[in-house]
Amino acid sequence: MKHIISVLVENKFGTLNRVATMFSARGFNLASISIGETEDPEISRMTIVTFADDQIISQVIKQLNRLIDTIKVTDLTKQPHVERELLLMTMKLTKTQQHEIFELINVFKGKVVDIKQKSITIEVIGSPDKINTTIDIFKPYGIKELARSGAVAIHRGE
Amino acid sequence: MHSSGQTLNGSEIFFECLRRENVEYIFGYPGGSLLKVYETLYDIKDIKHILVRHEQGATHMAEGYARATGKPGVVLVTSGPGATNTVTGIANAYMDSSPMVVFTGQVPSSLIGNDAFQEADIVGITRPITKHNFLVKDVKELALTIRKAFFLASNGRPGPVLIDMPKDILNASCTFHWPETVEIRGFKPTITCHINQVEKAAHKIAKAKRPLLYIGGGVISAEASEELRTFAIQQNIPVTMTLQGLGAFPGNHPLSMGMLGMHGTYWSNQAVNACDVLIAVGARFDDRVTGKIETFAPNAFIIHNDIDPTNVDKNIKVDLPIVGDAKDFLAKLLEETPETVENRDSWLADIQSWRELCPLTYNKEDGALRTEYVIDEVSKQTEGNAVVVTDVGQHQMWTSQYYTFRNPRSIITSGGLGTMGFGLPAAIGAAFGISDRPVILFSGDGGIMMNIQEIVTAVHYKTPIKIFLINNSFLGMVRQWQELFHKEKYSFTDLGESNPDFVKVAEAFRCKAILADTPESAKAAIKEALAYNEGPVFVDFRVMKKDMVFPMVPAGGSISDMLLARLNPKTMV
C-alpha cells in the first residue's frame, strides 16, 4: 500500500543522505523523496512516498525516528492531507497536433511555460495519479523530456 | 585544566573536552592531519594515550574498554587511511551497541572534496554504521560537538559516534566554552517504561506456568543484573541468555540455563519451544537466536522490553511490547508482580530432564587436547570470575558453553558483526579498564593473525592479558559447516601448512610464550599464565584438528531441532 510520510529534519548537510542511506540499507522501497526548507530555516520538510505493508511501514517510521537529525515523523496516509506533484514536460510541436495539445493542456489545467517553433514546455500540478495520467495521455504526441518533482504533502488545516 | 572563557586552539579544546568527559584513555595513532593534536598531547599527563599498531586495533581496544567499564571508548586517528581503517571496528560497535567516540583527523577545510592527500569522506562512509556522526566546520562548534557525541554514544541504546576534525579547525583559536547541558531535539530516548504495559506483563507472568526469561546484552548495558537476579529468583523463573547477555545472571545458579540459539544449550532451546510466557529483556531476536522464525516460541505469549523501538516487531511479532530501559523495566516488574508465585516445579523438572538428556559434554578419555577442556579448565581455575574476551568462531561458541560466567561485563565478544581479529585488541582495551580481575583472551589461529600486530601494544604497556590461542590449524567453524553441509569440501580452510610457529612469533614480540599440546601441559600452562602478571602471556594450545561444536541448529532450522553429535548428524531430537 502507498504511504505518504512527512518528516521534519534538521536543515543540515547530509540529512537527505542519512535518510536515503537508511532506506537502501534496510531494503525499504523509496518511490519518491522531496525536501525543502520550512518556515523555520533550521528545519526542512521531507515528503517520502513509499509502498509497503503495515509491518514494514511501522519499521520505516521507527527507523526514521531513530535518526538523530529527525525531529518529527508523520504518516499522512490516513489523515486529511493535500498532496501535490509538479510535472515539467517538453513535447514536439507540429502544426497538425497543435490544436489537440492545447486542448489537452486545458483539460489538465496545465500551463505553457515556454514555446518554440518545434517544441512546447508545459507545467502540470496535481496528485501523483493525475501526473501519471497526464504523461500517459501526452505520450502519443512525442514527449522529448520530462521532470517530476516527487510528491510534497501537508496536513489539511483545521 | 583550562576554564571557560579562555582563548584556546582547537587541539587544546579537544583535550579540555575529553578531560571534562572524564576520559582516561585514548587509543590512537598519529598522522599528518593530527600533528597539532599530538603536539598538544606531548605535554598532557592526565589523559593516557595508548599507541596501537593499526587503527582497527584502536577501535577494538576502545570497544573492549567500553564493554568492560560501561564508559565510552575513545579513538583518535588521522585522515584518509587512518580513518578508513576504523570502519570495521565502528561497524562492530554499532552492531553490538557499544559506546564509542571516534575522532578522525581530516584534510584542511579548504581542500575537502579536492581529492587531497590522505583525504577520505569518512563522514559519508560511516553514516550507516554510526549512531550519528559530525564534521566540524568551525572551531567554535568543536566543544558542543564533542559534548553531543559523548551524550549520544552513551545515552539510550549505546553506539559509536564519529567526529571528523579538519586540520585547520584544530589550529584555529576561539573562546572556549563548555556547555554544561546538552539538548538534541531529535534524540529523546524512552527510558521509563509505560506502567500500564508493565502491569499487563506482571499479570501474564503471575499466571504463567512455564515462563522463561530471555536476556540480552541490553541488561548488561543498563546495569540491570541485580534487578534481574532479584526478579528471577523471587519469581522462580529460569533464565536463558544470548551471547552478549551471558553473565547478566550468574551461570552457576540453578535457574541459569546458559545460552540459547544456534549453539545454545539443548535445554534452553527446548524451553523456548515449550514456554507459555517468554520475557525478552534487552534482546533483539537475532537470527542466530531464533532459527526459523515461524517455529520460535510457538506456544508463548511474548513480552519484549527493549530501549530501541526499532527492535520491537522487527524480526518477530510480539504480543506485548514495552519500550524502555531494562533496569527500569525489571525494577517495575518486580514491584508489580505478586510475591506469591505459581507452582513451577513441573516446569523446572521438565528443564532438568532436558538437561540430563543432552548435557554439554566432551570426550575426556582419549588423551587428546580439546578446546572444551581448555575453556572448562580456565573456567575452573578462575572460578568464573575473569573477564573473557573471544574472537569469532568455534572457540567463541565453546566459550559460551564451557565458561561459567558469574558476573556481568565478563564476556566481551563480537556477536553481531562476527569480526575475526576483534579479540586481541579488545582484550588489551578491557585490561586498561579492569585491574581487579584477570582478562583472558580466547582466539583462534585464523583470527589471531588478523590483528596480531597488537601484541606489540600489550608488550609495550605490560598489559597482563592471557592470550590463549586455540590452535586447530583450521578455520574451524567454516570447516565444520563444510563437513556438515558442503560435501566435506574443505575449501581454503586448512591453515596447517601455512601457519607460523606461534610461540616463536610471540617471542619475537618479546612476549612470554608457552606451548601446550596435552591436557596435562594445558592445565599447567593455564596455571602458569594466570600467575604471570608482568605483561602479556601467550599460550599456543594445539588442540585436535577436527572437533565440532555441538549441539547445533542448522541455519534456518527450528531451534527445537538440534544436531546433537557428529556421529549421526541425521539424528534430530
Interface residues (C-beta under 8 A of the other chain):
Chain A: V9 E10 F13 G14 N17 R18 T21 M22 A25 Q55 S58 Q59 K62 Q63 N65 R66 L67 I68 D69 T70 I71
Chain B: V123 G124 R127 P128 K131 H132 L135 L152 I184 R185 G186 F187 D308 P309 T310 V312 D313 K314 K317
